[in-house]
Amino acid sequence: MASFDTYKDKYENLRMERTDSGILTVTMHTNGGSHIHTGKAHREFPDAFGEIARDRQNEVVILTGAGDQWISHIDFSTVDDITTPSGWYAIMTEARQLLYNFLDINVPVISTVNGPAHIHGEYALIADIILAAEEAYFQDNQHLSVGGGVVPADGVQILYPAAMGDIRGHYFLLTMQKLSAAEALQIGMVNEVHPREKLLARANELAQQLLRLDPYTRRYTRLMFTRKLKPKVIEELSFDMGLEGLSVISAVKPKNS
C-alpha cells in the first residue's frame, strides 16, 4: 500500500494536500500556475494516479487545476516524436495506463474544472461529481487542430460520448465544438456551476458529505460506477489509438520524409 509521505511531493506538476479525514486534493500546475502539459507530465501522471489508487488512507479525491485554465497547452517540444513507432508506443502506453490507474481509484472522485478545458477535459469526466467554474468551457482542440487533423482518441472518444451521448459526442469531437459551463450543465455533463473562487469550497463541502457514508459503501459505490466504464477503456482505447497513430503518419509526418 502506498504511503502519502512517499509520493505527495514526488511529482513536479501535481500538488497534493490531504486533510486528516482523508480528503486528497490534487492540483495540476506548472510553477504554481495553470498546467502546461509536457512529456514528463504525460509520463508521470499514470504513476501518480497509481499511487493515489493504492493509498487506502485516501477517502475522497478532488482533482482540479491551478490558475484560470484546466490545462493551458501542450509543450510538444518535450514530447516523444509521435511519428515514430517508439514514440507512438510510448504515448499510447502512457495514455492507457493513466486511464486504467485513474479508474482504479476506489473512492469517490470530484473534479473541479477551474477554467477552459480544451486539453484533456476527459480527465475531469472520469470523476463521479463534476463541478465547473462559470467561465469554464469544454472543447477538444488537441486532435483535429494538429497538422491535418488526427483521430480524436486518447480517451476523449470514450469519455465525451459517455457524458453527453454518442450523437452529441461525435458532433462535439468532429467540429471541435466549444461547450460553455452553462451548456454543459444543461445537457447534464457537469453537475454544478459556481464562481471559480467558490469551487474548491463546494468540492470540500461535498467531500465532507461523502465522508458521512460508511467507508466501504463509498468504496464499493465507486467500484460499481467505474465497472461500467473500465470494459470500454480496456476494449476500445488501444485500437482507437492505433487508428490515431495511423492518422498521425498521414497528417503530421513531414511529406518529404
C-alpha positions as CSV (number, residue, x, y, z in Angstrom):
1,M,0.0,0.0,0.0
2,A,1.3,3.4,-1.0
3,S,2.2,5.9,1.8
4,F,1.2,9.6,1.3
5,D,4.6,10.8,2.5
6,T,6.4,8.8,-0.2
7,Y,4.5,10.4,-3.1
8,K,2.9,13.7,-2.1
9,D,5.9,15.8,-3.2
10,K,7.2,13.4,-5.9
11,Y,5.5,14.8,-8.9
12,E,6.6,18.1,-10.4
13,N,3.2,19.1,-11.9
14,L,0.9,17.8,-9.2
15,R,0.4,19.5,-5.9
16,M,-1.2,17.2,-3.3
17,E,-2.7,18.1,0.0
18,R,-4.7,15.8,2.3
19,T,-6.8,16.5,5.3
20,D,-6.7,14.4,8.5
21,S,-10.1,13.0,7.4
22,G,-8.6,11.7,4.1
23,I,-9.8,14.3,1.6
24,L,-7.0,14.4,-1.0
25,T,-6.9,17.5,-3.3
26,V,-4.7,17.0,-6.4
27,T,-3.9,20.2,-8.3
28,M,-2.4,20.1,-11.8
29,H,0.0,23.1,-12.1
30,T,3.2,24.4,-13.7
31,N,5.3,26.5,-11.3
32,G,2.1,27.2,-9.4
33,G,0.2,28.5,-12.4
34,S,-2.0,26.8,-15.0
35,H,-0.6,23.5,-16.0
36,I,1.4,23.2,-19.2
37,H,1.3,19.5,-20.3
38,T,4.8,18.1,-21.1
39,G,6.2,14.8,-22.0
40,K,7.4,14.4,-18.4
41,A,3.9,15.1,-17.1
42,H,2.5,12.6,-19.5
43,R,4.9,10.0,-18.2
44,E,4.4,10.9,-14.5
45,F,0.6,11.3,-14.3
46,P,-0.1,7.5,-14.7
47,D,2.4,6.7,-11.8
48,A,0.8,9.4,-9.6
49,F,-2.7,8.2,-10.1
50,G,-1.5,4.6,-9.5
51,E,0.0,5.6,-6.1
52,I,-3.2,7.6,-5.2
53,A,-5.3,4.5,-6.1
54,R,-3.1,2.2,-3.9
55,D,-3.2,4.5,-0.8
56,R,-6.1,3.3,1.4
57,Q,-5.8,6.4,3.6
58,N,-7.4,8.4,0.7
59,E,-11.1,8.6,1.4
60,V,-12.2,11.2,-1.3
61,V,-10.2,12.7,-4.1
62,I,-10.6,16.2,-5.6
63,L,-8.9,16.9,-8.9
64,T,-8.5,20.5,-10.1
65,G,-6.2,22.8,-12.0
66,A,-4.2,25.8,-10.9
67,G,-4.8,29.3,-12.2
68,D,-7.5,30.1,-14.7
69,Q,-7.3,27.1,-17.0
70,W,-7.7,23.4,-16.6
71,I,-4.6,22.8,-18.7
72,S,-3.0,25.7,-20.6
73,H,-1.4,24.0,-23.5
74,I,0.8,21.1,-24.6
75,D,4.5,21.7,-25.0
76,F,5.1,19.5,-28.0
77,S,8.9,20.1,-27.9
78,T,9.1,17.9,-24.8
79,V,7.0,15.0,-26.2
80,D,8.5,12.0,-27.9
81,D,8.4,12.0,-31.8
82,I,4.9,10.6,-32.3
83,T,5.6,9.9,-36.0
84,T,8.0,7.1,-35.0
85,P,6.9,3.6,-33.8
86,S,8.7,4.0,-30.5
87,G,7.3,7.5,-29.9
88,W,3.8,6.5,-30.6
89,Y,4.1,3.3,-28.5
90,A,5.2,5.5,-25.5
91,I,2.3,7.9,-25.9
92,M,-0.2,5.1,-26.3
93,T,1.1,3.1,-23.3
94,E,1.1,6.2,-21.0
95,A,-2.4,7.2,-22.1
96,R,-3.7,3.7,-21.5
97,Q,-2.0,3.4,-18.1
98,L,-3.3,6.8,-17.0
99,L,-6.9,5.9,-17.6
100,Y,-6.5,2.5,-16.1
101,N,-4.9,3.9,-12.9
102,F,-7.4,6.7,-12.6
103,L,-10.3,4.2,-12.8
104,D,-8.6,2.1,-10.1
105,I,-9.1,5.0,-7.6
106,N,-11.6,3.2,-5.5
107,V,-13.0,6.2,-3.6
108,P,-15.3,8.9,-4.9
109,V,-13.6,11.5,-7.2
110,I,-14.8,15.1,-7.5
111,S,-13.4,17.2,-10.4
112,T,-13.5,21.0,-10.2
113,V,-12.9,22.4,-13.7
114,N,-11.4,25.8,-12.8
115,G,-11.3,27.2,-16.4
116,P,-11.3,26.3,-20.1
117,A,-10.8,22.6,-20.6
118,H,-9.8,22.4,-24.2
119,I,-7.0,19.9,-23.5
120,H,-7.5,16.6,-21.6
121,G,-11.0,17.5,-20.5
122,E,-11.6,13.8,-20.3
123,Y,-9.6,13.7,-17.1
124,A,-12.5,15.7,-15.4
125,L,-15.1,13.3,-16.9
126,I,-13.7,10.2,-15.1
127,A,-14.9,11.8,-11.8
128,D,-18.2,10.9,-10.1
129,I,-19.1,14.5,-9.4
130,I,-18.1,17.3,-11.8
131,L,-18.2,21.0,-10.8
132,A,-17.2,23.8,-13.2
133,A,-16.4,27.4,-13.0
134,E,-18.7,29.9,-14.6
135,E,-16.0,30.8,-17.2
136,A,-15.1,27.2,-17.9
137,Y,-15.8,25.6,-21.2
138,F,-15.2,22.2,-22.7
139,Q,-13.6,21.5,-26.1
140,D,-11.2,19.1,-27.8
141,N,-8.8,21.1,-29.8
142,Q,-5.8,18.9,-29.3
143,H,-6.5,16.5,-32.1
144,L,-8.2,17.9,-35.2
145,S,-6.2,21.1,-35.0
146,V,-2.8,19.2,-35.2
147,G,-1.3,19.1,-38.7
148,G,-4.1,18.0,-41.0
149,G,-6.1,16.7,-38.0
150,V,-5.6,13.4,-36.2
151,V,-8.1,10.9,-34.9
152,P,-9.5,12.2,-31.6
153,A,-8.7,9.3,-29.3
154,D,-6.6,9.2,-26.1
155,G,-9.9,8.7,-24.2
156,V,-11.8,11.7,-25.5
157,Q,-13.7,9.4,-27.9
158,I,-14.9,7.3,-24.9
159,L,-15.4,9.9,-22.1
160,Y,-17.2,12.7,-24.0
161,P,-19.8,10.4,-25.7
162,A,-20.3,8.7,-22.4
163,A,-21.0,12.0,-20.8
164,M,-23.2,13.6,-23.4
165,G,-24.4,10.7,-25.6
166,D,-23.0,9.4,-28.8
167,I,-24.7,11.8,-31.3
168,R,-23.7,14.9,-29.3
169,G,-20.3,13.4,-28.6
170,H,-19.4,12.7,-32.2
171,Y,-20.5,16.2,-33.3
172,F,-18.6,17.7,-30.4
173,L,-15.3,16.0,-31.4
174,L,-15.7,16.3,-35.2
175,T,-16.5,20.1,-35.1
176,M,-14.2,21.0,-32.1
177,Q,-17.4,22.4,-30.6
178,K,-16.9,24.7,-27.6
179,L,-19.4,24.0,-24.8
180,S,-19.8,26.6,-22.1
181,A,-20.2,25.5,-18.5
182,A,-23.8,26.6,-18.6
183,E,-24.4,24.5,-21.7
184,A,-22.6,21.5,-20.2
185,L,-24.8,21.9,-17.1
186,Q,-27.9,22.0,-19.3
187,I,-27.1,18.7,-21.0
188,G,-26.1,17.0,-17.8
189,M,-22.3,16.8,-18.5
190,V,-21.5,18.7,-15.3
191,N,-23.4,18.7,-12.0
192,E,-22.9,22.3,-10.7
193,V,-21.6,25.6,-11.9
194,H,-20.1,28.1,-9.5
195,P,-17.8,31.2,-9.5
196,R,-14.2,29.9,-9.7
197,E,-13.3,31.2,-6.2
198,K,-16.1,29.1,-4.7
199,L,-15.3,25.8,-6.5
200,L,-13.0,24.2,-4.0
201,A,-15.1,25.1,-1.1
202,R,-18.1,23.5,-2.7
203,A,-16.0,20.4,-3.6
204,N,-14.9,20.1,0.0
205,E,-18.4,20.5,1.2
206,L,-19.5,17.6,-1.0
207,A,-16.5,15.6,0.1
208,Q,-17.5,16.1,3.8
209,Q,-21.0,14.9,2.9
210,L,-19.5,11.8,1.4
211,L,-17.4,11.2,4.4
212,R,-20.6,10.6,6.4
213,L,-21.2,7.5,4.4
214,D,-19.9,4.1,5.6
215,P,-16.3,4.0,4.2
216,Y,-16.9,0.7,2.4
217,T,-20.2,2.0,1.0
218,R,-18.2,4.9,-0.6
219,R,-15.6,2.5,-2.0
220,Y,-18.0,-0.1,-3.3
221,T,-20.1,2.6,-5.0
222,R,-17.0,4.0,-6.8
223,L,-16.2,0.4,-7.8
224,M,-19.8,0.0,-9.2
225,F,-19.5,3.2,-11.2
226,T,-16.1,2.5,-12.7
227,R,-17.0,-1.1,-13.5
228,K,-19.3,0.2,-16.3
229,L,-16.5,2.3,-17.8
230,K,-13.5,0.0,-17.4
231,P,-14.5,-2.5,-20.1
232,K,-14.9,0.3,-22.7
233,V,-11.5,1.7,-21.9
234,I,-9.9,-1.8,-22.0
235,E,-11.6,-2.9,-25.2
236,E,-11.5,0.3,-27.2
237,L,-8.6,2.5,-26.2
238,S,-5.7,0.7,-27.7
239,F,-7.5,0.0,-31.0
240,D,-8.7,3.6,-31.3
241,M,-5.2,5.0,-30.5
242,G,-3.9,2.7,-33.2
243,L,-6.2,4.5,-35.6
244,E,-4.9,7.8,-34.2
245,G,-1.4,6.6,-34.8
246,L,-2.2,5.8,-38.5
247,S,-3.7,9.2,-38.9
248,V,-0.6,10.8,-37.4
249,I,1.5,9.2,-40.2
250,S,-0.6,11.0,-42.8
251,A,-1.4,14.3,-41.1
252,V,1.7,15.1,-39.1
253,K,4.7,13.4,-40.6
254,P,6.7,15.7,-43.0
255,K,5.8,15.0,-46.6
256,N,9.4,14.7,-47.7
257,S,10.4,12.2,-45.0
